Amino acid sequence: MRELFFSVPIFYFDFKEHKQINKKLKKIILGWKDKEDSLQRSNVLGWHSKVKFPEEVDFFTSMINDVQKEIYLAEEYKYELKVDSMWAMVNKKYSYNKLHTHPGCHWAGVYYVQCPPKCGDIVFRFLEPRQSFPQPIFKKNTNELQPHQWETVHYEPKEGRVIMFPSYLGHEVEPNLSDKDRISISFNLIQKEE
């Protein structure tokens, strides 16, 4: 008998009114980018804002706090998740984000403000001890493997989509091969006792 354990949940949501929301967010983020130098984190060639968002985006923080209820209910948590920190990213052509995690929080997420075709997928990698050991060779092609055999999971960015995942889940962003900037907002969520 075979049993499968330790699955990793990833949630995504599409905001219906994203065109108006993104227009407002894009103006705020690009204005911010013009005034501040980039932080250096996982970003390579791209701009990374300060981790403290301006008050003018409180409406967006509230939106994320609302959609986290899906995680709270599905995972049967005792306390809801709340946005603890948030930052913006502007990735020009050829910029990308190196493999990283988000320590110090329960969940992390990304929201896509502008994502032209070929701007780079977010790629999830489950960082675990087995990576230090020899990996099996399967009979099947990669696209025929079962989910527990996958090494990576790709999500193509979509404007108005938020993707939320456990903070320990390794992730990176492929290079932007578009001539247009990829603009996104990332955030961390923590459980707060009520």
N, C-alpha and C positions, 0 to 999 in steps of 0.2 A: 504494500500500500504506500502511496506517495502523498505527503501532506506539504502544502506550501504556506510559509509564514512570512512575516515581516514585510508586508506590502507597504508602499509609500503613497499616500494620497496627494494628488495635485488637483486643485480646484481652478476653474476659470469661469468668468462672467463677462457678458457683453452688455455695455450700457447702451440703451436705446437712443438717448439724446446726445450721443458722443460728439457729433459734429459741432454743436454749440459749446459743449464743455471743452473740447479740444482747441477750439479757436481761442477761447479765453485763456486756457492753460498755456498754449503756445506763445501767446503775447507776453504773459508773465515770465515764462522760462527764458525766452530769448532776450527780454529786457534785463533779466537777472544776469544772464550770461555776458551781456555787454559791460556790466559793472564789476564783475568779480572774476578772479583767476580760478582755474580749475584745481580741485583737490586731486591728489593722486591716490587712487585705491586700486580697484581691479581694472580700471579703464586704461586703454592704450590708445593714444592719439585723440581721444574724445574728451569732452568737457564734463566734469562732475561738480555739481553745486555743493554748497555747504549742506550739512545734514539737517539744519534747522530751516524749515520752510517759512516763507513770509505769511502773515495773517491773511492776506488776500486769497489764499488757497484753502482756508478753513472749510469752505464748502466741499472741496474734494476730499479732505480728511474725513468729513462726516459721511461721504458716500462710501468710502472704504470701510469705515466702522459699521455701516449698515450692511454691506455685502458679506462681512465676516460672519454674520449670523448663520449663514449656510454651513460654515465650518463648525461653528459652535454647536449647532443642532446635530449635524451629521456625525461629528466625533464625540458627541455627548459630554462636552466639557462642563465642569462645574461653574466656571466663570467665562464670560465673553472675552474675546481678544480685542485690543484697542491699538490704534496706531501709536507707536512709541517714537519713531523717527521716520523722516521722509527726505528724499533728495531727488534732484532732476539730473538727467543725462542727455547730452546732445552729442551724437556720434556721427561725425562727418564721414566721407568716403574713406574706406580702409580702416577705420577705427573699430575696436572690438573690446570685449571684456574677458579677462583671464579667468580661469577656473577658481571659484571661491565659494565660501559659505557665509552665513550671517550669525556668528556666535552672539550669545547674550540676549536672544529673543526666542520666542516659540515658533513664529511663522515669518516668512518674508514674502514679498510680492513685487510685481512690476505691472505698470499700466502704460499702454501705448497711446501716445498723443499723435505722433506722425511716424508712419512706417511704410515707405514706398517699397515696391517689389525689389527683391534681392538685397534687402537691408540687413539680413542676418537673423537666423533663428536663435532662440534661446535653447541651449542644449543642457539637459539635466544628466548628471552622472552620479550614481549612488556610490559615494566614497566609503569603502569598507575594507576590512583586512584582506579579503580574498584577492584584492588587486596585487598583493605582495606574493601571491602564489601562482604557480603555472595555471593557465587557463585552458579548459578543454577545447577541443576542436569538434565542431558539430557537423553532422552530415548535411544538414539543411543550409540553404542560403540565409544570410542575415535577416532578410525580410520575411522569412518563414519561421523564425524562432518564436518560442513562447515568451510571454512578457517577463517571466522570472529569469530568462536567459539573456535578456537585453542588457547591453552595456550602457546605452544612452537612449534618451527620449528627446525628440525635437518638437518644439512648438514654433510654428511660423507666426510672427507678430501680426496682429490685426488691430487697426485703429479702434479705440473704444473698448478693448479687451483688457481685463485685469486677470493675471495669473497669480495664484497664491500657493505656497508650498512650505513644507517644514524647513526651518532655518538650517538644519544640518545637511540638507540635500545640496550636493555640489552642483554648480551651474556656471556656464560661461555663455558668451554671446559671440556668434560668428562675425567675421568682418562685414562691414556695410559695403556692398559692392554697387550701391546705387550712387548717382550723382547728387542725390538729395539727402539731407540729414535725417537720421532716425532720432526721434525725440521720445523719451520715456521718463516715467517717474517710478522710483523704487521706494520701498518702505519696509519697516519692520513692525511686527505685531507682537504684543505680549499680553498674557492673561493678567487682569487686574481684579483683585477682590473687590466686591461691591460693598 
